[in-house]
Amino acid sequence: MDALTHLLSGPHAQRAFALRVVMDPPWSIDVQDRAPLTLIAILSGEASLVTERAQVSLKPGDIAIVRGPEPYRLADDPEREGLVVIHPGQVCSTQGGDHVSISMAQGVRTWGNSPTGATTMLIGTYESDAQIGTVVAAALPVVAVIPAGHVDEALVRLLRDEISVDAPGQGGAVDRLLDVLLVDALRGWAREHPDSGSGWLAAARDPLVSDALRLLHDAPGAPWTIESLAQQLTVSRATLAHRFRASVGEPPMAYFTRWRMLLAGELLSDPRRTTADIAQQVGYGSPFALSTAFKRHHGVSPTEYRRHRQTPPAIRAGSPKPALAPRRSSTRC
């Protein structure tokens, strides 16, 4: 199983923040949410995306994938200073600190300064760095732009339509569509930049490393060692270690541990799963062993991590409680 397949068949985005943004000039949004991954699809009009290291112009049909946690700015003019600030937890305010959740709400999962603005965007944010999509996208530059025509337009339309309705199961449907759109965007970027990726994306250019990743992803609970992995691939330990590090940027077992901890974090979002179940699935002999490894990797115990994941992000960030934005629309801005 490759990393993109796992994105769809394994743990997914959980309560991802997704909305339609509608803007008329002048407008500028300072994004300081520290989210690890954001996908921006331009439906109409144009937008400038500015970071400390890059400035790109986005046109209809373009998709940008932005890796956090550094801030960036979206605006009608790249020189325009931010008029609105997006804080952690997707709490929105003016530069002076006044909340704009109500004043800029334009309907179900729709936000902006005009109900019929010239620029319309779909924005999907993965708010947890434990989500599969963020690890997948780590192979990309800080800002990856996929030009119009390189992503299936039907996927964008499906996400647009789902965001705009208030119906049972909408949150889960939006999460799944966001995952699928991210996969298609990553494929589009890889096709356009076959020699520019890093991590798992670069590994696709080396059949040995690609096979090693497939084995690790297919059996996260197996007791893999560098010796057993090399034996399965019929190569020497030294050859596997050298080529894996050259492609992925870290040793095989370091990658495997990180992948296990990522999966454990995702599985903890399901309240039906016990720590013992999760420990077995990701290859640890007991809940205690998992807890020790998990705390070393994430800095908190599985119990603390689960509690944090189950708390709505806006409340975690200390924002005013739901009066500012109905939970059913998930529009905290």
For each residue, the residues with C-beta under 8 A, 3 or more apart:
1: 5 6 9 214 217 218
2: 5 6 200 204 210 213 214 217
3: 6 7 132 135 136 200 213 217
4: 7 8 136 183 186 187
5: 1 2 8 9 217
6: 1 2 3 9 10 132 217
7: 3 4 10 12 132 133 136 179 182 183
8: 4 5 12 179 180 183
9: 1 5 6
10: 6 7 132 263 266
11: 14 131 132 263 266 267 269
12: 7 8 131 132 175 176 179 266
13: 16 124 126 131 133 175 176 178 179
14: 11 128 131 175 266 269 309
15: 127 171 175 312 313 330
16: 13 124 125 126 127 131 174 175 178
17: 35 90 123 124 125 127 313 330 332
18: 109 122 123 124 125 159 163 174 175 178 330
19: 109 110 111 122 123 163 330 331 333
20: 43 109 110 111 120 121 122 123 160 163 164
21: 29 110 111 112 120 121 122 123
22: 106 110 111 112 113 114 115 116 117 119 120
23: 27 45 47 76 112 113 114 117 118 119 120 121
24: 27 112 113 114 116 117 118 119
25: 76 77 118
26: 76 77 80 83
27: 23 24 75 76 80 83 84 112 113 117 119
28: 73 74 75 76 77 80 81 82 83 84
29: 21 73 74 75 82 83 84 85 86
30: 71 73 82 84 85 86 95
31: 38 71 72 73 74 86
32: 71 85 86 87 88
33: 68 86 87 88 89 90 125 127
34: 68 69 71 88
35: 17 38 68 69 125 126 127
36: 67 68 69 126 127 128 129 131 134
37: 65 66 67 68 125 126 131 133 134 137
38: 31 35 65 66 68 123 124 125 126
39: 63 64 65 66 122 123 124 125 178 181 182 185
40: 47 49 58 63 64 65 66 74 121 122 123
41: 62 63 121 122 123 151 156 159 181
42: 45 46 47 58 59 60 61 62 63 119 120 121
43: 20 60 120 121 122 156 160
44: 60 118 119 120
45: 23 42 60 117 118 119 120
46: 42 57 58 59 60 76 119
47: 23 40 42 57 58 74 75 76 119 121
48: 55 56 57 58 73 74 75 76 77 78
49: 40 54 55 56 57 58 64 66 72 73 74 143
50: 54 55 72 73 74 75 78
51: 54 55 66 70 71 72 73 142 143
52: 70
53: 142
54: 49 50 51 142 143
55: 48 49 50 51 78
56: 48 49 64 143 145
57: 46 47 48 49 78
58: 40 42 46 47 48 49 62 64 145
59: 42 46 62 148
60: 42 43 44 45 46 148
61: 42 147 148 149 151 153
62: 41 42 58 59 145 146 147 148
63: 39 40 41 42 145 146 151 156 181 185 188
64: 39 40 49 56 58 143 144 145 146
65: 37 38 39 40 137 140 143 144 146 182 185 186 189
66: 37 38 39 40 49 51 72 142 143
67: 36 37 134 137 138 140 141 142 143
68: 33 34 35 36 37 38
69: 34 35 36
70: 51 52 142
71: 30 31 32 34 51
72: 31 49 50 51 66 143
73: 28 29 30 31 48 49 50 51 82
74: 28 29 31 40 47 48 49 50 121
75: 27 28 29 47 48 50 78 80 82
76: 23 25 26 27 28 46 47 48 80 119
77: 25 26 28 48 80
78: 48 50 55 57 75
79:
80: 26 27 28 75 76 77 83
81: 28
82: 28 29 30 73 75 85 95
83: 26 27 28 29 80 94 95
84: 27 28 29 30 92 93 94 95 100 104
85: 29 30 32 82 92 93 94 95
86: 29 30 31 32 33 90 91 92 333
87: 32 33 90 91 92 93 317 319
88: 32 33 34 91 313 317
89: 33 127 313 314 315 316 317 318 319 332
90: 17 33 86 87 125 127 313 314 332 333
91: 86 87 88 99 101 314 317 319 332 333
92: 84 85 86 87 99 100 101 104 111 332 333
93: 84 85 87 96 97 98 99 100
94: 83 84 85 97 98 100
95: 30 82 83 84 85
96: 93
97: 93 94
98: 93 94
99: 91 92 93 102 320 324
100: 84 92 93 94 103 104 333
101: 91 92 104 105 324 325 331 332 333
102: 99 105 324 325
103: 100
104: 84 92 100 101 111 112 113 333
105: 101 102 110 111 325 331
106: 22 110 111 112 114 115
107: 110 115 164
108: 163 164 165 166 329 331
109: 18 19 20 163 164 174 329 330 331
110: 19 20 21 22 105 106 107 163 164 331
111: 19 20 21 22 92 104 105 106 331 333
112: 21 22 23 24 27 104 106 115 117
113: 22 23 24 27 104 117
114: 22 23 24 106 117
115: 22 106 107 112
116: 22 24
117: 22 23 24 27 45 112 113 114 120
118: 23 24 25 44 45
119: 22 23 24 27 42 44 45 46 47 76
120: 20 21 22 23 42 43 44 45 117
121: 20 21 23 40 41 42 43 47 74
122: 18 19 20 21 39 40 41 43 156 159 160 163
123: 17 18 19 20 21 38 39 40 41
124: 13 16 17 18 38 39 159 174 178 181 182
125: 16 17 18 33 35 37 38 39 90
126: 13 16 35 36 37 38 131 133 134
127: 15 16 17 33 35 36 89 90 313
128: 14 36 131 134 265 309
129: 36 134
130: 134 262 265 266 298 309
131: 11 12 13 14 16 36 37 126 128 134 135 266
132: 3 6 7 10 11 12 135 136 262 266
133: 7 13 37 126 136 137 179 182
134: 36 37 67 126 128 129 130 131 137 138
135: 3 131 132 138 258 259 262
136: 3 4 7 132 133 139 182 186 200
137: 37 65 67 133 134 140 144 182 186
138: 67 134 135 198 199
139: 136 197 198 199 200 201 202
140: 65 67 137 144 186 189 197 201
141: 67 144 196
142: 51 53 54 66 67 70
143: 49 51 54 56 64 65 66 67 72
144: 64 65 137 140 141 189
145: 56 58 62 63 64
146: 62 63 64 65 150 151 185 188 189 192
147: 61 62 150 192
148: 59 60 61 62 151
149: 61
150: 146 147 188 189 191 192
151: 41 61 63 146 148 155 156 181 184 185 188
152: 155 156 184
153: 61 156 157
154: 157 158
155: 151 152 158 159 177 180 181 184
156: 41 43 63 122 151 152 153 159 160 181
157: 153 154 160 161
158: 154 155 161 162 177
159: 18 41 122 124 155 156 162 163 174 177 178 181
160: 20 43 122 156 157 163 164
161: 157 158 164 165
162: 158 159 165 170 173 174 177
163: 18 19 20 108 109 110 122 159 160 174
164: 20 107 108 109 110 160 161
165: 108 161 162 170
166: 108 170 328 329
167: 170
168:
169: 172 173
170: 162 165 166 167 173 174
171: 15 174 175 330
172: 169 175 176
173: 162 169 170 176 177
174: 16 18 109 124 159 162 163 170 171 177 178 330
175: 12 13 14 15 16 18 171 172 178 179
176: 12 13 172 173 179 180
177: 155 158 159 162 173 174 180 181
178: 13 16 18 39 124 159 174 175 181 182
179: 7 8 12 13 133 175 176 182 183
180: 8 155 176 177 183 184
181: 39 41 63 124 151 155 156 159 177 178 184 185
182: 7 39 65 124 133 136 137 178 179 185 186
183: 4 7 8 179 180 186 187
184: 151 152 155 180 181 187 188
185: 39 63 65 146 151 181 182 188 189
186: 4 65 136 137 140 182 183 189 190 201
187: 4 183 184 190 191
188: 63 146 150 151 184 185 191 192
189: 65 140 144 146 150 185 186 192 193
190: 186 187 193 194 197 201 204
191: 150 187 188 194
192: 146 147 150 188 189
193: 189 190 196 197
194: 190 191 197 205
195: 205
196: 141 193
197: 139 140 190 193 194 201 202 204
198: 138 139 201 202 249
199: 138 139 202 203 248 249
200: 2 3 136 139 203 204 213 248
201: 139 140 186 190 197 198 204
202: 139 197 198 199 205 206 247 248
203: 199 200 206 209 210 212 213 244 247 248
204: 2 190 197 200 201 210
205: 194 195 202 247
206: 202 203 209 210 243 246 247
207: 210 211
208: 211 212 233 235 239 240 243
209: 203 206 212 213 243 244 247 248
210: 2 203 204 206 207 213 214
211: 207 208 214 215 233
212: 203 208 209 215 216 229 233 240 244 252
213: 2 3 200 203 209 210 216 217 248 255
214: 1 2 210 211 217 218
215: 211 212 218 219 224 229 232 233
216: 212 213 219 220 224 229 252 255 256 259
217: 1 2 3 5 6 213 214 220 259
218: 1 214 215
219: 215 216 222 224
220: 216 217 256 259 260 263 281 282 283
221: 280 281 282 283
222: 219 283
223: 228 283
224: 215 216 219 228 229 253 256 283
225: 228 229 253
226: 229 230 237 240 241 251 252 253
227: 230 231 237
228: 223 224 225 231 232
229: 212 215 216 224 225 226 232 233 240 252
230: 226 227 233 235 236 237 239 240
231: 227 228 234
232: 215 228 229
233: 208 211 212 215 229 230 240
234: 231
235: 208 230 239 240
236: 230 239 240
237: 226 227 230 240 241
238: 241 242
239: 208 230 235 236 242 243
240: 208 212 226 229 230 233 235 236 237 243 244 252
241: 226 237 238 244 245 251 252
242: 238 239 245 246
243: 206 208 209 239 240 246 247
244: 203 209 212 240 241 247 248 251 252 255
245: 241 242 248 249 250 251
246: 206 242 243
247: 202 203 205 206 209 243 244
248: 199 200 202 203 209 213 244 245 252 255
249: 198 199 245
250: 245 254 255 258
251: 226 241 244 245 254 255
252: 212 216 226 229 240 241 244 248 255 256
253: 224 225 226 256 257
254: 250 251 257 258
255: 213 216 244 248 250 251 252 258 259
256: 216 220 224 252 253 259 260
257: 253 254 260 261 293 297
258: 135 250 254 255 261 262 297
259: 135 216 217 220 255 256 262 263
260: 220 256 257 263 264 282 283 284 293
261: 257 258 264 265 282 293 294 297 298
262: 130 132 135 258 259 265 266
263: 10 11 220 259 260 266 267 281 282
264: 260 261 267 268 278 279 282 290 294 302
265: 128 130 261 262 268 269 294 298 305 309
266: 10 11 12 14 130 131 132 262 263 269
267: 11 263 264 270 273 277 278 281 282
268: 264 265 273 278 302 305 306 309
269: 11 14 265 266 306 309 310
270: 267 273
271: 306 310
272:
273: 267 268 270 277 278
274: 277 278 287
275: 278 279 287 290 291 302 303
276: 279 280 286 287
277: 267 273 274 280 281
278: 264 267 268 273 274 275 281 282 290 302
279: 264 275 276 282 284 285 286 287 289 290
280: 221 276 277 283 284
281: 220 221 263 267 277 278
282: 220 221 260 261 263 264 267 278 279 290
283: 220 221 222 223 224 260 280
284: 260 279 280 287 289 290 293
285: 279 289
286: 276 279 289 290
287: 274 275 276 279 284 290 291 302
288: 291 292
289: 279 284 285 286 292 293
290: 264 275 278 279 282 284 286 287 293 294 302
291: 275 287 288 294 295 301 302
292: 288 289 295 296
293: 257 260 261 284 289 290 296 297
294: 261 264 265 290 291 297 298 300 301 302 305
295: 291 292 298 299 300 301
296: 292 293
297: 257 258 261 293 294
298: 130 261 265 294 295 305
299: 295
300: 294 295 304 305 308
301: 291 294 295 304 305
302: 264 268 275 278 287 290 291 294 305 306
303: 275 306 307
304: 300 301 307 308
305: 265 268 294 298 300 301 302 308 309
306: 268 269 271 302 303 309 310
307: 303 304 310 311
308: 300 304 305 311 316
309: 14 128 130 265 268 269 305 306
310: 269 271 306 307
311: 307 308 315 316
312: 15 315 316 327
313: 15 17 88 89 90 127 316 317 332
314: 89 90 91 317 319 322 325 332
315: 89 311 312 318 319 321
316: 89 308 311 312 313
317: 87 88 89 91 313 314
318: 89 315
319: 87 89 91 314 315 324 332
320: 99 323 324
321: 315 324
322: 314 325 326 327
323: 320
324: 99 101 102 319 320 321 332
325: 101 102 105 314 322 329 331 332 333
326: 322 329 331
327: 312 322 330
328: 166
329: 108 109 166 325 326
330: 15 17 18 19 109 171 174 327
331: 19 101 105 108 109 110 111 325 326
332: 17 89 90 91 92 101 313 314 319 324 325
333: 19 86 90 91 92 100 101 104 111 325
